[in-house]
Amino acid sequence: MQKQLGTVTVELAIVGSLFFLLLLAVIEVGRVMYTMNALNEATRLGARAASVCQVQHGVIKDIATFNGGGLLGGLETSHITVNYLDENGNVVADPSPSNEFGFLQVRYVKVEITGFTYNMMLPGVGALTLPTFSTTLSRESLGIIPNEAAGC
């Protein structure tokens, strides 16, 4: 009996370490899923703004970053790309209203988030670069409202 006084402590240390590592892994998976859902929502918000705001308006990327509200740490406007597409899904080179031919070609807006890096909380695990998230919506007004001032 005297020889086994420390065995319970050692077993607790081993099992406890594995339990807490598993607990941290479950929490980390939840954080990754939340981040992926938030990135998907950011593209949706950006595409909605791009479909009703003036072409290439600066507020589109701000809206896609949740107005810089910190909902998703590390999401910058540099991660966001806004493209205006024709009916075949090709990028319209100059979709601005001053180029009437290009502006009239726009049928869809596409917002993408690329290069977002997620920092893992687990010890010994580095950063994870998440895949590209995108949302494509039909164009709406593109900031042009008949007989009214354009804006967003």
N, C-alpha and C positions, 0 to 999 in steps of 0.2 A: 504494500500500500504506500509506503514511504517513497518508493521509486517513481510513482506516477503523480506526484503532487503538481507538477507543471504541465502535464499533458492536456488538461482541460483548457488552460490558458493558451497553449500552442494551437489546439484545435479551434478555439474561438478566434484567434488571430487569423488563421488560414480561411476559415469559413466566413468570418466577418469581412475580410478583405475581398473575397469573391462576391459576397452579397452586395457590398457597397459599390464595387466596380460594375456589377450588373445593374444596380439602381441608377448609377450615373449614366450608363449606356442607354437605359430606357428614357431618362430625362433628355439626353442628347438627341435621341431620335425624335422626340417630341419637339425639341427646338428646331431641328432641321425641317420637319414637316411644317411648323409654323412659318419659318422663313420662306419656304417654297410657296406656301399659300399666299403670304404677303407679297412676294414678288409677282405672282400671278395676278393678284388684285391690283398691284401697281401698274402693270401693263394694261389692264382693263380700264383703269381710271385715265391713264394717259391716252389710250385710243379713243375713249369717249370725249375727252377734251379736244383731241386733234380733229375729231369729226365735226365739232361745232365751233371751234376757235379759228381765227385767221391762220392761214397756212404758215407754218414754222414760227408761230407765236411763242415767245419765251416762256409763257406761263404753262405751256403743255408739259414740259419736263419737270417743272416745279410741282405741278399737280401729281405727276407720276411718282414723285418722291414723297408723297403725302405732305406737300407744302413744307418740306424740311422739318416736319414735326418730330422726327426721331423715332417713328414707329418701327423703323427697320434700320438699325445702325449700320453704317457703311454704304448705304445706297446713295449714290451721287448722280448728278445729271450726266456725268461723263459715261455712265453705264447705259444710258438710254438713247435709243435711236428711233427717230420718227421718219417713216417713209410714206409717200403718197403713191398709190398704185393705180394702174389703168385696169381695164376690164379683164385683161389676161394675167394680172398679177405682176406685171413688170413695173419697176420704179419709174415714175415720171421725172424726167431730168429737171425741169423748171416748172413746178406747180403753182407759182405765184400768180395772183390775179392780174398782174401787169402783163403776164404772158398768157393771153386769153386762150390760145390753142392748148398750152400745157395744162392750164387750170381746168378746162373743160374735159380733159382726158381723165382726170382723177375720178375714180370710182370707189376706192377703198383707202383707208388709212391703216397703217401697221406700226405698232409700237413694240420694240424689242428691248429686253434687258440682257446684256451680255457681260461676261467677265466679273460677275459678282462673286466675291470671295467670302466664304463663311468660315469663321474662326471657331474651331472645335474647343469644347471645354474639357474634354478628356485629356488626362496627362499623357504625354508622349505621342499624341496625334496632332498633326499639323493642320493647316488650313485646307479647306475643300472648295474648289472652284465649281460653282453650280452651273447646270446647263443653261442654255438660252431659253428665256421665257418670251412669248410673243402673243399679241392679240391683234386680230384684224377685224375692223368694222367697216360697214358701208359709210361712204361720205354722207354728211348731212348738209348743213349750211356752209361749212368751212369758213365761218365768220361773216359771210355775206348775207345780210338781211335786206330784202328789197325795201327801198324808201326809208331806211334807217341807217344809223351809223354802224359801221362794222366794229366788232370787238369780241371780247371773250368774257 
